[in-house]
Amino acid sequence: MVKKIRALYIGRFQPYHLGHHRILQTIAEETEELIVCIGSAQMSHDLKNPFTAGERVLMVTSAIRELPVKSYVIPIMDIERNAIWVSHLVSLTPPFEVVYSNNPLVRRLFTEAGFEVRGTPLYRRDLYSGTEIRRRILAGERWEHLVPEAIVEIIRACDGIRRIQDLSERDTGE
C-alpha cells in the first residue's frame, strides 16, 4: 500500500499569480493532497498586503480548483515568535509530511521541527511576483497576463485596483 503524502505550501498571495500556480502544479504532481496556507492573514489594506485573507482564500481556491489533488486553503495569522510558529501552524492544519518552500527562515524552522522540506523551482521570479504586479497596477501598466483569469475577475470584483491606488496616496493634511 502506497502512503499518501500531504504537502504544505505557504505564501502571502498578494495577489496569487502564475508563478504560484506553476509551483502548485509541480507540487500536485508529487503529492496526493495539498495544504495551501495563506500567510500573514491578518494583514490587509496596505501597499505590501492590499488584499484581505478572505479575498486571498477566494483567489487561491479559484485558481487551484483545476489541480488533480485534494486541497485545503487555510489562512494563518502571524504570531511574531519564530520559536513557536511551526507548532502554531501545525495546530491549524491537517497533518502533513512535506513542506515546500524556498524561504530560508521557513525552511530552517520546519527543518528544526523535524519536517522534510523541499525547494521549488522559481518561475520567472522577476516577472511573476506580487511586488511586480502591484507596481504595474500602480503604474497603469498591463498586469492581467501575470495572473490566472479567475484572479483578474476577483481583483476587479473587490475593487482591488482602486484600493491599491488609494493606498499609494500620501496624506496631504496640514
C-alpha positions as a Markdown table, in Angstrom:
| # | Residue | x | y | z |
|---|---|---|---|---|
| 1 | Met | 0.0 | 0.0 | 0.0 |
| 2 | Val | 1.4 | 3.4 | -1.0 |
| 3 | Lys | 1.4 | 6.0 | 1.7 |
| 4 | Lys | -0.4 | 9.2 | 0.8 |
| 5 | Ile | 1.7 | 12.3 | 1.1 |
| 6 | Arg | 0.1 | 15.5 | 2.2 |
| 7 | Ala | 2.2 | 18.6 | 1.4 |
| 8 | Leu | 2.1 | 22.1 | 2.7 |
| 9 | Tyr | 2.9 | 25.3 | 0.9 |
| 10 | Ile | 2.7 | 28.8 | 2.4 |
| 11 | Gly | 2.6 | 32.2 | 0.7 |
| 12 | Arg | 1.1 | 35.6 | 1.1 |
| 13 | Phe | -0.6 | 35.6 | -2.3 |
| 14 | Gln | -0.8 | 39.4 | -2.6 |
| 15 | Pro | -2.0 | 38.6 | -5.3 |
| 16 | Tyr | -1.9 | 34.9 | -6.4 |
| 17 | His | 0.0 | 34.8 | -9.7 |
| 18 | Leu | 1.2 | 32.4 | -12.4 |
| 19 | Gly | 4.4 | 31.8 | -10.5 |
| 20 | His | 2.4 | 30.5 | -7.5 |
| 21 | His | 0.3 | 28.5 | -9.9 |
| 22 | Arg | 3.3 | 26.8 | -11.6 |
| 23 | Ile | 4.7 | 25.9 | -8.2 |
| 24 | Leu | 1.4 | 24.4 | -7.0 |
| 25 | Gln | 1.1 | 22.4 | -10.3 |
| 26 | Thr | 4.6 | 21.0 | -9.6 |
| 27 | Ile | 3.7 | 20.1 | -6.0 |
| 28 | Ala | 0.4 | 18.5 | -7.2 |
| 29 | Glu | 2.4 | 16.1 | -9.4 |
| 30 | Glu | 4.5 | 14.9 | -6.4 |
| 31 | Thr | 1.8 | 14.6 | -3.8 |
| 32 | Glu | -1.8 | 13.3 | -3.2 |
| 33 | Glu | -3.0 | 16.2 | -1.1 |
| 34 | Leu | -2.1 | 19.8 | -0.7 |
| 35 | Ile | -2.4 | 22.3 | 2.1 |
| 36 | Val | -2.0 | 25.9 | 0.9 |
| 37 | Cys | -1.5 | 28.3 | 3.8 |
| 38 | Ile | -2.2 | 32.0 | 3.4 |
| 39 | Gly | 0.5 | 33.7 | 5.5 |
| 40 | Ser | 0.1 | 37.0 | 7.3 |
| 41 | Ala | -3.6 | 36.5 | 7.1 |
| 42 | Gln | -4.2 | 39.4 | 9.5 |
| 43 | Met | -2.6 | 41.8 | 7.0 |
| 44 | Ser | -4.6 | 43.8 | 4.5 |
| 45 | His | -5.1 | 47.3 | 3.2 |
| 46 | Asp | -1.5 | 48.4 | 2.8 |
| 47 | Leu | 0.7 | 48.5 | -0.3 |
| 48 | Lys | 2.5 | 45.3 | 0.5 |
| 49 | Asn | -0.6 | 43.4 | 1.6 |
| 50 | Pro | -3.6 | 45.1 | -0.1 |
| 51 | Phe | -5.9 | 42.0 | -0.1 |
| 52 | Thr | -7.8 | 40.6 | 2.8 |
| 53 | Ala | -7.4 | 36.9 | 3.9 |
| 54 | Gly | -10.9 | 36.2 | 2.6 |
| 55 | Glu | -10.1 | 37.7 | -0.8 |
| 56 | Arg | -6.9 | 35.7 | -0.9 |
| 57 | Val | -8.7 | 32.5 | 0.1 |
| 58 | Leu | -11.1 | 33.1 | -2.8 |
| 59 | Met | -8.1 | 33.7 | -5.2 |
| 60 | Val | -6.3 | 30.6 | -4.2 |
| 61 | Thr | -9.4 | 28.4 | -4.1 |
| 62 | Ser | -10.5 | 29.6 | -7.5 |
| 63 | Ala | -7.0 | 29.1 | -9.1 |
| 64 | Ile | -6.3 | 25.6 | -7.7 |
| 65 | Arg | -9.7 | 24.1 | -8.4 |
| 66 | Glu | -8.2 | 22.5 | -11.5 |
| 67 | Leu | -5.4 | 20.7 | -9.7 |
| 68 | Pro | -5.7 | 16.9 | -9.6 |
| 69 | Val | -5.3 | 16.7 | -5.8 |
| 70 | Lys | -7.4 | 17.3 | -2.8 |
| 71 | Ser | -6.6 | 20.7 | -1.5 |
| 72 | Tyr | -7.2 | 22.8 | 1.7 |
| 73 | Val | -6.8 | 26.5 | 1.8 |
| 74 | Ile | -6.1 | 27.8 | 5.3 |
| 75 | Pro | -5.4 | 31.4 | 6.5 |
| 76 | Ile | -2.6 | 31.6 | 9.1 |
| 77 | Met | -2.1 | 34.8 | 11.2 |
| 78 | Asp | 1.4 | 35.8 | 12.2 |
| 79 | Ile | 2.3 | 35.3 | 15.8 |
| 80 | Glu | 5.7 | 37.1 | 15.8 |
| 81 | Arg | 7.5 | 34.3 | 17.7 |
| 82 | Asn | 9.6 | 32.2 | 15.4 |
| 83 | Ala | 10.3 | 29.6 | 18.1 |
| 84 | Ile | 6.7 | 28.5 | 18.2 |
| 85 | Trp | 5.5 | 29.5 | 14.8 |
| 86 | Val | 5.6 | 25.9 | 13.3 |
| 87 | Ser | 3.6 | 24.5 | 16.2 |
| 88 | His | 1.1 | 27.3 | 15.8 |
| 89 | Leu | 0.7 | 26.4 | 12.1 |
| 90 | Val | 0.6 | 22.7 | 12.8 |
| 91 | Ser | -2.3 | 23.3 | 15.2 |
| 92 | Leu | -4.3 | 24.9 | 12.5 |
| 93 | Thr | -3.8 | 22.5 | 9.6 |
| 94 | Pro | -4.4 | 18.9 | 8.8 |
| 95 | Pro | -1.3 | 16.7 | 9.4 |
| 96 | Phe | 1.3 | 16.9 | 6.6 |
| 97 | Glu | 4.6 | 15.2 | 5.9 |
| 98 | Val | 6.4 | 17.6 | 3.5 |
| 99 | Val | 6.8 | 21.3 | 3.4 |
| 100 | Tyr | 7.6 | 23.1 | 0.1 |
| 101 | Ser | 9.4 | 26.4 | 0.5 |
| 102 | Asn | 12.4 | 28.5 | -0.8 |
| 103 | Asn | 12.2 | 30.9 | 2.1 |
| 104 | Pro | 15.3 | 30.4 | 4.3 |
| 105 | Leu | 13.5 | 31.1 | 7.6 |
| 106 | Val | 10.6 | 28.8 | 6.8 |
| 107 | Arg | 13.0 | 26.1 | 5.7 |
| 108 | Arg | 15.0 | 26.4 | 8.9 |
| 109 | Leu | 12.0 | 26.4 | 11.2 |
| 110 | Phe | 10.4 | 23.4 | 9.6 |
| 111 | Thr | 13.7 | 21.5 | 9.4 |
| 112 | Glu | 14.4 | 22.1 | 13.1 |
| 113 | Ala | 10.8 | 20.8 | 13.8 |
| 114 | Gly | 11.7 | 17.6 | 12.0 |
| 115 | Phe | 9.8 | 18.0 | 8.7 |
| 116 | Glu | 11.1 | 17.1 | 5.3 |
| 117 | Val | 11.5 | 20.4 | 3.4 |
| 118 | Arg | 11.7 | 20.6 | -0.4 |
| 119 | Gly | 12.6 | 23.6 | -2.5 |
| 120 | Thr | 10.5 | 24.6 | -5.5 |
| 121 | Pro | 11.7 | 25.9 | -8.9 |
| 122 | Leu | 11.3 | 29.6 | -9.2 |
| 123 | Tyr | 9.4 | 30.5 | -12.4 |
| 124 | Arg | 10.4 | 33.9 | -13.8 |
| 125 | Arg | 10.6 | 35.5 | -10.4 |
| 126 | Asp | 11.4 | 38.9 | -11.9 |
| 127 | Leu | 8.0 | 38.9 | -13.7 |
| 128 | Tyr | 5.8 | 36.7 | -11.5 |
| 129 | Ser | 5.8 | 38.4 | -8.1 |
| 130 | Gly | 3.2 | 40.2 | -6.1 |
| 131 | Thr | 5.5 | 43.2 | -5.9 |
| 132 | Glu | 5.8 | 43.4 | -9.7 |
| 133 | Ile | 2.0 | 43.0 | -10.2 |
| 134 | Arg | 1.2 | 45.7 | -7.6 |
| 135 | Arg | 3.9 | 48.0 | -9.2 |
| 136 | Arg | 2.3 | 47.5 | -12.6 |
| 137 | Ile | -1.2 | 48.2 | -11.2 |
| 138 | Leu | 0.1 | 51.5 | -9.7 |
| 139 | Ala | 1.9 | 52.5 | -12.9 |
| 140 | Gly | -1.2 | 51.7 | -15.1 |
| 141 | Glu | 0.7 | 49.0 | -16.9 |
| 142 | Arg | -0.6 | 45.6 | -18.1 |
| 143 | Trp | -0.7 | 43.1 | -15.3 |
| 144 | Glu | -3.6 | 40.8 | -16.1 |
| 145 | His | -1.5 | 38.4 | -18.1 |
| 146 | Leu | 0.6 | 37.6 | -14.9 |
| 147 | Val | -2.3 | 36.1 | -13.0 |
| 148 | Pro | -4.9 | 33.4 | -13.8 |
| 149 | Glu | -8.0 | 34.8 | -15.4 |
| 150 | Ala | -10.1 | 34.0 | -12.3 |
| 151 | Ile | -7.8 | 36.2 | -10.2 |
| 152 | Val | -8.3 | 39.2 | -12.6 |
| 153 | Glu | -12.0 | 38.9 | -12.0 |
| 154 | Ile | -11.6 | 38.7 | -8.2 |
| 155 | Ile | -9.3 | 41.7 | -8.1 |
| 156 | Arg | -11.8 | 43.7 | -10.2 |
| 157 | Ala | -14.8 | 42.5 | -8.1 |
| 158 | Cys | -13.2 | 43.7 | -4.8 |
| 159 | Asp | -12.1 | 47.0 | -6.4 |
| 160 | Gly | -8.5 | 45.9 | -5.8 |
| 161 | Ile | -7.0 | 48.2 | -8.5 |
| 162 | Arg | -8.6 | 51.3 | -6.9 |
| 163 | Arg | -7.7 | 50.0 | -3.4 |
| 164 | Ile | -4.0 | 49.8 | -4.4 |
| 165 | Gln | -4.1 | 53.2 | -6.0 |
| 166 | Asp | -5.8 | 54.7 | -2.9 |
| 167 | Leu | -3.3 | 53.1 | -0.6 |
| 168 | Ser | -0.4 | 54.7 | -2.5 |
| 169 | Glu | -1.7 | 58.2 | -1.9 |
| 170 | Arg | 0.1 | 60.4 | 0.6 |
| 171 | Asp | -1.7 | 62.3 | 3.4 |
| 172 | Thr | -1.6 | 65.9 | 2.4 |
| 173 | Gly | -3.3 | 67.2 | 5.6 |
| 174 | Glu | -1.8 | 70.2 | 7.2 |
